[in-house]
């Protein structure tokens, strides 16, 4: 505020009247600092619990965003609808013919739930193809996957079939395995990760730190990505070699064995950030 008198003493005299301005005691960044905080940490600018929702359809008990999210989290069917079945962590296996054992700390997302599939086993010498009904001891190429049909006697267990499951069936693929009745002759990684999948992103293969979590579309390596491109891409009318699929590659991939991909159409491999494909013993064959 402005001084209206000269009662303030300065040395031997007095401070002249009206020399202290109105804004002298105001903090000049008073209105700027909150904006800076908002810009520097936008995710914390407004907590979900402080944001209201209209909820015109009356879907939630809560009237704010955080509460509504917690309600969604508790409904498996809602999660299932937003995320495909697939792997969340690891999903590798060990074993020689006729046995397969899923390695420890393997987690799958099945029908809205996280399921520990560590230690799940399959025996080709005693198994039965759930589609054809034939013994899996018969030499051939089989798709190994976790059964996701809750009405099946093998629900959440490993099964093997010569029939490729449809994408719509949402089986949790582990590998494509060929055996001759004595040994596994060809084993191809088929793992598909869904940790951050929202059905709207491109195929990608990523290597590096925490690859399971960051493989979005959703492969931890090129082998599994090319398998999916081979077996699931559309070969219907109008699809020609000019129709290209895009494979986004992140991180440094080293091919330890040859990848055979008879995909029959163009593939556009895109490097994102620091990315590379090198070979120790492997390479590519097939059509592309």
C-alpha positions in Angstrom: 0.0 0.0 0.0 1.1 3.6 -0.5 2.4 5.6 2.4 0.2 8.5 3.3 2.5 10.1 5.8 6.2 10.6 6.6 6.4 8.8 10.0 9.1 6.4 8.8 12.5 7.8 9.8 15.4 7.4 7.4 18.7 8.6 8.8 18.3 12.2 9.9 15.1 12.7 7.8 11.8 11.0 7.0 10.8 8.7 4.1 8.7 10.8 1.7 5.0 10.1 1.6 3.6 7.7 -1.1 7.0 6.0 -1.8 5.9 2.4 -0.9 3.9 1.0 -3.7 0.8 -1.2 -3.4 2.6 -4.3 -4.8 5.7 -4.0 -2.6 4.7 -6.8 -0.3 3.2 -9.1 -2.9 5.1 -12.3 -4.1 5.7 -11.6 -7.8 5.5 -15.3 -8.8 2.3 -15.9 -6.8 0.2 -16.8 -9.9 3.0 -18.4 -12.0 4.3 -21.1 -9.6 1.2 -23.2 -9.6 1.2 -23.2 -13.4 4.9 -24.3 -13.5 4.1 -27.2 -11.2 1.2 -28.1 -13.5 3.4 -28.1 -16.6 6.4 -29.9 -15.0 4.4 -32.8 -13.5 1.1 -33.0 -15.5 0.2 -36.5 -14.3 0.0 -35.1 -10.7 -1.6 -31.8 -11.5 -5.0 -33.1 -10.7 -5.4 -36.4 -8.9 -8.0 -38.7 -10.2 -9.9 -38.6 -6.8 -10.4 -34.9 -7.3 -12.0 -35.2 -10.8 -15.7 -35.8 -10.9 -17.6 -37.9 -13.4 -21.1 -37.3 -14.8 -21.9 -41.1 -15.2 -25.1 -40.4 -17.2 -25.7 -44.2 -17.5 -25.4 -44.8 -13.8 -22.6 -47.4 -14.2 -20.6 -46.5 -11.1 -21.2 -46.1 -7.4 -18.4 -43.6 -7.1 -18.7 -40.1 -8.4 -15.0 -39.5 -9.1 -12.5 -41.0 -11.5 -10.3 -42.8 -8.9 -13.2 -44.6 -7.4 -14.6 -45.6 -10.8 -11.2 -47.0 -11.8 -11.1 -49.1 -8.7 -14.6 -50.4 -9.5 -13.4 -51.4 -13.0 -10.3 -53.1 -11.5 -12.5 -55.4 -9.5 -14.5 -56.6 -12.5 -12.7 -59.4 -14.4 -15.1 -59.2 -17.4 -14.2 -55.6 -17.9 -10.5 -56.3 -17.9 -11.0 -59.2 -20.2 -12.8 -57.0 -22.7 -10.0 -54.4 -22.7 -7.1 -56.8 -22.9 -6.5 -59.9 -25.1 -5.4 -63.2 -23.5 -1.7 -63.6 -23.8 1.5 -63.6 -21.8 2.4 -61.0 -19.2 5.8 -62.4 -18.2 8.3 -64.9 -19.6 6.4 -68.0 -21.0 9.6 -69.9 -22.0 9.9 -73.6 -21.6 12.5 -76.4 -21.2 12.4 -80.1 -22.1 13.4 -82.7 -24.7 10.9 -84.9 -26.5 8.3 -85.8 -25.4 8.2 -83.4 -22.4 7.6 -79.7 -22.1 7.8 -77.7 -18.8 7.0 -74.0 -18.6 9.7 -72.1 -16.7 9.3 -70.3 -13.4 7.8 -66.9 -13.1 5.7 -67.3 -16.2 2.4 -65.3 -16.0 -0.5 -65.3 -18.5 -3.5 -63.1 -18.7 -6.5 -65.4 -19.1 -10.1 -64.1 -19.3 -9.5 -61.2 -17.1 -7.2 -62.8 -14.5 -3.4 -63.1 -14.1 -2.6 -66.8 -14.0 0.7 -68.3 -12.9 1.5 -71.0 -15.5 5.0 -71.8 -14.1 5.6 -75.5 -14.0 2.8 -76.4 -16.4 3.8 -79.5 -18.4 2.9 -81.3 -21.6 3.7 -84.8 -22.7 3.5 -85.4 -26.5 3.7 -89.2 -26.0 0.4 -89.3 -24.1 -1.3 -86.1 -25.2 -4.4 -85.9 -27.4 -5.1 -83.1 -30.0 -8.1 -81.2 -28.6 -9.3 -80.4 -32.2 -8.6 -83.6 -34.2 -8.7 -86.1 -31.3 -5.6 -87.8 -32.5 -2.6 -88.7 -30.4 0.1 -86.0 -30.4 2.7 -88.7 -30.4 2.2 -88.8 -34.2 5.0 -87.0 -36.0 4.0 -83.6 -37.2 3.9 -79.9 -36.5 1.9 -78.8 -33.4 0.9 -75.5 -31.9 1.5 -75.5 -28.1 -0.7 -73.2 -26.2 -2.5 -72.7 -22.9 -6.2 -73.5 -23.1 -8.4 -70.5 -22.3 -11.8 -72.1 -22.8 -13.2 -72.3 -19.2 -15.5 -75.2 -20.2 -12.6 -77.4 -21.3 -11.2 -80.0 -19.0 -7.8 -78.7 -19.9 -8.6 -75.1 -18.9 -5.4 -73.2 -18.0 -3.3 -76.2 -18.9 -1.0 -76.8 -21.9 -2.4 -78.5 -25.0 -1.0 -79.2 -28.4 -2.8 -79.2 -31.8 -1.9 -79.5 -35.4 -4.7 -76.9 -36.0 -3.7 -73.3 -35.6 -6.1 -71.7 -33.1 -8.0 -68.6 -34.4 -7.1 -65.1 -33.1 -10.7 -64.8 -31.9 -10.2 -67.9 -29.7 -7.5 -66.0 -27.8 -5.4 -69.1 -26.8 -2.1 -68.2 -25.1 0.4 -69.4 -27.7 3.8 -70.7 -26.4 5.5 -72.3 -29.5 5.1 -74.1 -32.8 6.9 -77.4 -32.4 7.7 -80.1 -35.0 8.7 -83.6 -33.9 9.4 -86.9 -35.6 8.3 -89.1 -32.8 11.8 -89.2 -31.3 13.1 -85.6 -31.2 11.9 -82.1 -31.5 13.2 -81.2 -35.0 12.0 -77.5 -35.2 10.9 -75.2 -32.4 9.6 -71.7 -33.1 8.8 -69.2 -30.4 5.2 -68.0 -30.6 4.8 -66.0 -27.4 2.5 -63.0 -27.6 2.6 -60.4 -24.8 -0.4 -58.3 -23.7 0.9 -56.3 -20.7 0.1 -53.0 -22.3 -1.9 -54.1 -25.3 -5.1 -52.1 -26.2 -5.8 -53.7 -29.6 -4.8 -50.6 -31.5 -1.0 -50.9 -31.9 1.2 -52.3 -34.5 3.3 -55.5 -34.3 6.6 -54.8 -32.5 9.6 -56.8 -31.3 11.7 -55.4 -28.5 14.9 -56.3 -26.8 16.6 -54.8 -23.8 15.7 -54.0 -20.2 12.3 -55.4 -19.1 11.4 -56.7 -22.6 8.4 -58.5 -21.4 6.7 -55.4 -20.1 7.6 -53.2 -23.1 6.8 -55.6 -25.9 3.6 -54.0 -27.0 2.3 -55.6 -30.1 3.6 -57.8 -28.6 6.7 -59.9 -29.1 10.0 -60.2 -27.2 11.9 -61.4 -30.3 11.8 -61.4 -34.1 11.2 -65.2 -34.2 7.7 -65.0 -32.6 6.8 -61.8 -34.5 7.5 -63.4 -37.9 5.6 -66.5 -36.9 2.5 -64.5 -36.2 3.0 -62.6 -39.5 3.2 -65.9 -41.3 0.3 -67.7 -39.8 -2.2 -64.9 -38.9 -1.9 -62.3 -41.6 -4.8 -62.1 -44.1 -4.3 -64.0 -47.4 -7.8 -63.2 -48.6 -9.0 -61.6 -51.8 -7.2 -58.4 -52.7 -4.2 -59.0 -50.5 -1.1 -59.0 -52.6 2.7 -58.6 -52.2 2.1 -54.9 -52.4 0.2 -55.1 -49.1 2.8 -54.5 -46.5 2.8 -55.3 -42.8 4.9 -53.0 -40.5 7.1 -54.5 -37.9 8.5 -52.0 -35.4 11.9 -53.1 -34.0 13.2 -51.7 -30.7 16.5 -52.6 -29.1 19.3 -54.8 -30.3 18.2 -58.2 -31.7 20.8 -60.9 -32.4 19.6 -63.9 -34.5 21.1 -67.1 -33.1 19.3 -69.3 -35.6 17.7 -68.9 -39.0 14.2 -67.5 -39.2 12.1 -69.0 -41.9 9.1 -66.9 -42.7 6.9 -67.9 -45.6 4.6 -64.9 -45.3 3.9 -64.2 -48.9 3.6 -60.4 -48.8 5.6 -57.3 -48.2 7.0 -56.6 -44.7 8.2 -53.1 -43.7 10.7 -53.4 -40.9 11.0 -50.1 -39.0 13.8 -49.3 -36.5 12.7 -47.2 -33.5 15.3 -45.4 -31.5 18.5 -47.4 -30.9 17.6 -50.5 -32.7 19.6 -53.1 -34.7 19.4 -56.6 -36.1 22.6 -58.6 -36.2 23.4 -62.3 -36.7 25.6 -64.7 -34.8 24.6 -67.8 -36.7 21.1 -66.9 -38.1 19.5 -65.1 -41.0 16.3 -64.9 -42.9 14.8 -67.3 -45.5 11.5 -67.5 -47.2 9.3 -65.1 -49.1 8.7 -61.5 -48.0 
